[in-house]
Amino acid sequence: MTPLRVAVSTFGCKLNQLETESIADAFSSAGAALSSFDAMAELYVLNTCTVTGKAEQKARRSIRHASALNPGSVVIVTGCYAQMDPDGLALLSPRVIVVSGDEKTSLLELAAWLQDNWQGHGDLLDAVLEWKRGRATGSPAGAASLDRFAFHPQSFTFHSRPSLKIQDGCDNRCAYCRVCIARGPSVSLDPELALARVRQLEAAEKTEVVLTGINLSQYRWGSMRFSDLLDSLVAGTQRIRFRVSSWEPGRADEAFIAVFALNRVQPHLHLSLQSGSDSVLARMARPYTAAQIRETVKSIRSVKDDPFLAADIIAGFPGETEAEAEETFELLAELDLAYIHAFPFSARPGTRAWDMKPKVPERVAGERVARLGELARRGKAAYLCHWTGKTIPMIFEHGGEGTSANYLKLKLSGAPEGLAPGSLVQGLILGPCAESGVDGEAMYEGPAAG
């Protein structure tokens, strides 16, 4: 029997990326052949995002693209957009099957179910619909597939550095965000299971694990908080390094700073700032101030040598005046971040900001994004300049690239043939690189100490 060709695509956050890795691993383990999303396949799986209208637009475009590539294919759409608008997505094509974000883990079982029950006989659409009906009627498979922490792939197709999902959902109700609606309240992974999974990765000789979640600062297990968990993961392992994917600036307390200072915790953090203006932050319902942002950055830099600090910023939030936009720009210039991800405000249905007024014209928001983008480019260039001429550890990636401990993406030359992706190496940073998609270039100087 010819293997089922499956193509997967991810929109949105690192957590979505991990969940897609798990889905791809499940299909690969069941004998399916993984294809590029631009190639011919019988089954396409899209893991969607609902953070912005643009993310949803890209998802719809990809659904139409997959349907055009193979009109006889089945397109499964899951994720946060699927959770929020299943009916609208289902109307895009009669061969689109929507699996809500709440039921995304069921896709980990679909591959084996198709192997056992379909085996290439008949229309794949009929088989997937039969599987979905079986779940809806309360089959044992359906009852077992709602564990939100079942996304734990044994192999990673798209990333050299594995991730571990330790948290999902969010208890915040920020005025602009509907991820909290799509994902629901915060839930956390059992710390004993988290440690067992990290030890499994270390035993498989993985060099680094990225701790992921929707809001890591809300990790709770009894009296245990994120700082307690990370401290126990470091203490319970020998060599593996830890990367914290993102953090809320108002929650960088002494306990977090102390654990972030640990040697095997990487000097890189993405801060979810959104604005540098107190009045805008208040309208957004963000639980911190510009002063707390300053203190967070100062504290992080006090325990790590020139860490890579990045931030998200929303430009053009309803009512944002020129003076408020300038407050954000001045704060970011003062903080001298290594990178800024700035994007225009996108009104999301079901949020308090949906009909907030006055609206900032798209043109004005775009101009503010462009100005912040230029600040981001200068910040990245200056940060790379700080590190040029230094030798630092990095993870060897697919395509001959490396990700340094402080999260610089580097074209790595001089590496020996056969060097396995995921290997920890030493690289001398040479400076900027003209190649698109990387920050700079480095020269391989040999394996790094574990």
Secondary structure as UniProt FT lines:
FT   STRAND          5..10
FT   HELIX           14..29
FT   TURN            30..31
FT   STRAND          33..35
FT   TURN            37..38
FT   STRAND          43..48
FT   HELIX           53..69
FT   TURN            71..72
FT   STRAND          74..79
FT   HELIX           80..84
FT   HELIX           86..90
FT   TURN            91..92
FT   TURN            94..95
FT   STRAND          96..98
FT   HELIX           101..106
FT   HELIX           107..117
FT   TURN            118..120
FT   HELIX           124..136
FT   TURN            137..138
FT   HELIX           140..143
FT   TURN            148..149
FT   STRAND          163..165
FT   STRAND          167..168
FT   TURN            175..176
FT   HELIX           179..183
FT   STRAND          187..188
FT   HELIX           191..203
FT   TURN            204..205
FT   STRAND          208..212
FT   HELIX           216..218
FT   STRAND          220..221
FT   TURN            222..223
FT   STRAND          224..225
FT   HELIX           226..235
FT   STRAND          241..244
FT   HELIX           249..251
FT   HELIX           254..260
FT   TURN            263..264
FT   STRAND          268..274
FT   HELIX           278..284
FT   HELIX           290..303
FT   STRAND          308..315
FT   TURN            318..319
FT   HELIX           322..335
FT   STRAND          339..344
FT   TURN            349..350
FT   HELIX           352..355
FT   HELIX           362..387
FT   TURN            388..389
FT   STRAND          391..396
FT   HELIX           398..400
FT   STRAND          401..404
FT   TURN            405..406
FT   STRAND          409..413
FT   TURN            417..418
FT   TURN            421..422
FT   STRAND          424..432
FT   TURN            436..437
FT   STRAND          440..447
//
